[in-house]
Amino acid sequence: MNQIKVFINECKAELEKVVWPDKEERFGATWVVIVSVFLLTAIIFLIDHFYLFGLGRLTK
């Protein structure tokens, strides 16, 4: 039981050392993630449709 308390206290101490991002950094990072996901989705969508188009032309 004592080891659990030591572990929790050490975790708290480490979390106090963390430099948490401010509101502007979180907002900027969120937009980077949203734009990245949108672009990757669009790229995968286009690649998928080009493959389907090519396979459709090959099977006719």
Secondary structure by P-SEA (a helix, b strand, c coil): caaaaaaaaaaaaaaaacccccaaaaaaaaaaaaaaaaaaaaaaaaaaaaaaaaaaaaac
